[in-house]
Amino acid sequence: MGENCRLRPASRADLPVLAALERHAFVDPWTLAQLGAALDWPGAVALVAEDDGGAVGYVLGRVIVDEGEILSIAVVPERRRLGIGRRLLDAMMTMLVARGAHAAWLEVRMSNDAARAMYESAGFAAAGLRPDYYRRPDEDALVLRCELEATASPGPELR
Ligand SMILES: CC(C)(COP(=O)(O)OP(=O)(O)OC[C@H]1O[C@@H](n2cnc3c(N)ncnc32)[C@H](O)[C@@H]1OP(=O)(O)O)[C@@H](O)C(=O)NCCC(=O)NCCS
């Protein structure tokens, strides 16, 4: 299950790869410039999943005081449903805990069944709604929250 994948911290050198992953995953992707700015935010952290053929997924998050936020997560279409998204999410939650977060938040499109199922399996639960949050198509965002101490697995799995 995605066992041939390694996780490692992302750096600015990865920005073109992260932007390409975004374009493969979203109709409204983060641009390279937006990703670069996000990596500079205080408390920002990003991980890349890669195999011998290159990057297959990434996750971007940040900590503000004691709250964590999952800003984006994506796996290339041909490598989905192999456990890579969940590994990225678990590793990010562990890193958020290590940086002092007690809870993690995120927004997800109401219609994004795959992501919602992954987040639910990781312990996220509905905490609110942001009406008309997304564009192309216009859609509400579901706000999800997860208590981190209870669910994050021990130790970042960065192999
Ligand atoms: C969401 C995403 C990152 C999941 O990555 P992934 O590597 O396929 O996810 P995993 O294989 O780790 O799946 C973990 C769990 O999520 C759920 N899940 C994932 N994809 C699913 C799907 N298509 N349908 C139903 N459940 C799904 C399952 O519970 C799965 O566990 P299981 O395979 O043991 O049943 C991937 O679908 C993706 O990149 N989507 C486009 C970008 C996106 O929507 N990101 C989220 C924005 S909020």
The ligand as an ORCA input file, in Angstrom:
! r2SCAN-3c Opt
* xyz 0 1
  C      -7.869     12.877     -1.534
  C      -6.600     12.157     -2.024
  C      -5.368     12.969     -1.579
  C      -6.529     10.762     -1.381
  O      -5.287     10.203     -1.715
  P      -5.133      8.607     -1.846
  O      -3.680      8.298     -1.857
  O      -5.927      8.099     -2.974
  O      -5.818      8.140     -0.480
  P      -5.549      6.766      0.301
  O      -5.277      5.675     -0.671
  O      -4.535      7.005      1.346
  O      -6.988      6.515      0.950
  C      -7.188      6.653      2.343
  C      -8.665      6.436      2.619
  O      -9.422      7.528      2.069
  C     -10.666      7.013      1.550
  N     -10.675      7.187      0.108
  C      -9.661      7.604     -0.688
  N     -10.073      7.694     -1.969
  C     -11.370      7.314     -1.983
  C     -12.340      7.210     -2.998
  N     -12.059      7.500     -4.293
  N     -13.590      6.816     -2.657
  C     -13.899      6.530     -1.385
  N     -13.003      6.589     -0.354
  C     -11.762      6.996     -0.664
  C     -10.706      5.553      1.934
  O     -11.278      5.449      3.220
  C      -9.241      5.206      1.965
  O      -8.947      4.066      2.738
  P      -9.064      2.598      2.058
  O      -8.382      2.672      0.730
  O      -8.379      1.719      3.063
  O     -10.534      2.345      1.930
  C      -6.628     11.981     -3.568
  O      -7.864     11.408     -3.936
  C      -6.428     13.269     -4.336
  O      -5.297     13.685     -4.607
  N      -7.552     13.920     -4.704
  C      -7.475     15.195     -5.455
  C      -6.996     16.315     -4.551
  C      -7.930     16.520     -3.367
  O      -9.144     16.431     -3.495
  N      -7.333     16.820     -2.184
  C      -8.099     17.107     -0.989
  C      -8.490     18.539     -0.953
  S      -9.380     18.971      0.533
*
